[in-house]
């Protein structure tokens, strides 16, 4: 069989073992493989057609740390040399003393003055070793200890959709609710604003997470926000303030000044 035939559509949810295309006109990409004349899915995912290449983007799975990712972590242990953070991953991260603050932290200092157990912080991954030892820093634009607000967890594979192209989706939510929103690339998000607006923001994010595979999602979220807030939204895409040096399609939204100051 040489003539190719596509058996699924873009953005279809595909399952392991499903035949996506027959013939040799299409090529397997991430999440797919060739078996004789067929291209098959090898995981539960969302089908993406990139020219003649078929890819399956995962719909589930925990975060795997990558250098330069901007994430949100929770302090779970205080060490002699810094703090250990839970980062929604099979692996924890370490925030060393030298990367915790621009201020000098003397040896033997009471580290709870800087970060206590259960504190959250916006940090950037500086190193991931072959043994999956992860180092992070809290020194840089948009990086800081989190105060107040609420923390939610989202599917890490839906983070780019929640943020939107150049931060467009999360910017629309922020304008509609006047909430501060940071979405870490590890699927942990922080929301801070008026309580009723925080609830609307959480609902909007959960809607995006649930319906990330459908077309016209931006209009659906805009309609929800206008109805929930009673405000008319003039939608103009705004770039994300930080994270553009990481990946254009997977940015992290921060405060508009991008200064890294605590909110």
N, C-alpha and C positions, 0 to 999 in steps of 0.2 A: 504494500500500500504506500503510494508516494504522495498522492494529493492530500493536502491537509484539511482537516475539518475540525473547527472549534465546537466543542460540545457544551460549553458553559459561557456565561456572560461576565463581563467586568463587574467586580464587586459582589459576585455570587459568593456565598459561604460554601466552602468545599470541605470534604471530610477525607481522612486517610483512605487510600485505595480507590478513590473516585477517578474515573477516566475524564481528563480535561480536554484532550484533543487527540485526534488520530492522524496518522500520516507524518510526513517529515517537514511540513511547512513551519511548524512551531518548535521552539527550543525550551528545554526545562531550565528554570531558574531556582532561586531559593524556595524551599518548601515543596518542590516537585522533582520528579525523576522520570526517565524514559524506561519503559518496559516494552521491548519489541517495537511495534509501530505506534504505541500509545504513550502519552504523557500523563502521569498519575500524580495525585496529591499525596504527600507523605505526612501531612499534619492538618489539624483543624485550622482553617484560616480563611482569609478574605482574598479572593482572586484579583490579582493585578496583572494587566496585559501591558507589557512594555515593548512595543513594536511586535516582534515575533517571539518574545520571551515571556513565558508564563511563570508567575511567582505567586506564592501563597504566604500572605502576611499572617503571623500567628494571632489568634484571638485570645489566647490565655498564656500564662507563664509568668514566673517571677523575674524581677529585674536582674540583669547581669551587668556589673559595674564596668564602665568604660572611662578611660582617662579623659579629662576635661568636661565630663558631664557635670551639670549643676543640679544638685539633688537636695532633698530635705532629709535630715537624719535625727534620730532620737537618742539622747544620751542614756546608755544602759549600764555603764560602768565607769568608775573614775580610777585611772591608773596612776602610777608614779610619774609617767612621762606624758600624760594627756588624758584623753577621754575615748571610750569606745562607743560607737554609734550603731544603732540598728538602722538599716537603710532599705528595708523591704526587699531583701535579697538573701540568698543562701549564705552570703558572706557579710560579716560586719566590717566597719571601717574604723580607723583610728585617726583622731584629731590630735596631732602632736602639740606640745606647749608652744613651739615657735610659730605655729600656724593658727593659733587660737585668737590672737589679738595683736594689734599693732603696738600695744603697750608691752613693756618688758615684764615677764612673769618670772620672779626669782625662784630658784630651786627651793623646795620645801614649802612653797606658798599654799594657802588654803585654796584648792582648786574649785571648791564649791562657790567661791566668790565670782567665778567666771561662768561655769556651767554646772548645774546640779543634775542629779538623776531625774529623768523624765523631761528635761528641757529639749526643745527642738531647735534646730539651726539650719539655715540655708548655707550649704557648703559646696565646694568644687572638688572633684576628684583630681588629685595630682599624680597618683601612681597606682597601678595595678600590677602586681608581680605575677609570675607564672604559677605561683602557689596560691593566687587569688587573695593576697594580702593587700588591703585597700587603704591608702592614705588620702586624707582630705584636708582642705584649708578653709578657714573662715575669713581670710584676708583677701579682699578684692571687691570690685564693684558689685553691689547687690547681695553680697554675702554677709550674714549677720545672725545673731541670736533672735529667735522669734518670741515675741511677747503678745499675749492675749489671742483673740480670735479662736478659730477652730481648725482642727486637722481632719482631713478625710483621705481615704485611700482609694485610688482608681486603678483600673487595669493599665499596666505599664505600656502595653501595646496600643492603647487608645490615646496616650499623651499627645502625640502630634496632632490628632484630630481635635482634641480638647483645646489645644493652643491655637490651632488654625495656621494658615499660611501667613508667615511674618507676624504671628501673634494676633491675627484678625479676630478669631472667635473669642478668645479670652478678653481681648480689648473691648469687644462689644458688651460682654457680661459686666466688665468693670464700669463702663460708662452708664449702663442701665441701672446698676445697683449702688454705685459709689463705693463698692467694696474694694479693698486691696486683695489681690489674688496672686499667689505664686504657685505654679505647678512644677514640681520637680520632675526630672526625667526618670526618676525611679518610682513614679506613681503615687507620691505623697504630695498633697496639696494643702496650702494654708489660705484661709479666708478670714478677713477681718473687716467688720463694718457694723451697721445697725443690725440688731438681731434678726428682724424680719427680712432684711435684705440678704443676710448671710444664708438664711433658709432658701430664698429664691435662687441665690448663686449655687448652692449645693444641688438644688433640683435641676438647674440648667446643666450643670456639669454631668450629673447622672443621666440626664436625657441624651447628651452627646455621647456618653460612654455606651449607652444602650442602643442608640440608633446610628452609630458611627459609620455603618456600612451603607446607609441610604443616601440617595442624591437629594438635593434641596434641603440639606440639614440646616444650613445657615438661616434660611427663611423660616424654618420651623422653630428654631431657637429664638429668633428675633420676634416672632409672633408670640411665643410664650412669655418672653421678657416684657413685651409691651403690655400684655394682658395682666401679668402678675404685678408689675410696678405702676401701671397706669401712666407710663411715660412713652412718648413717641421717640423712637430711636432713629437718628440719622446715621446710617451705617457707612463709615469710611474706614478702610483697613488702616491700622496703625502698626508700625513695626514693633516687635518685642524690644524691650529696653536692654536686656542682657541675654547672653547666651548665643548671640549671632556668631560669635567666634567659635562656637561648638559645632552646630549644624543648622543650616538655614531652615530645614523642615522640622526641626525638633528643638525649638527655642524654649527658653524659660522666661516667663513673664515676671517682672519685678516692678518696684515703685517707679514712677515716671522720672524721678531724678537720677535713677541708676547709680546712686552714690553708695549704696550698701549700708546706709544708716538704719538704725532700728526704727521701726514704725511706731 
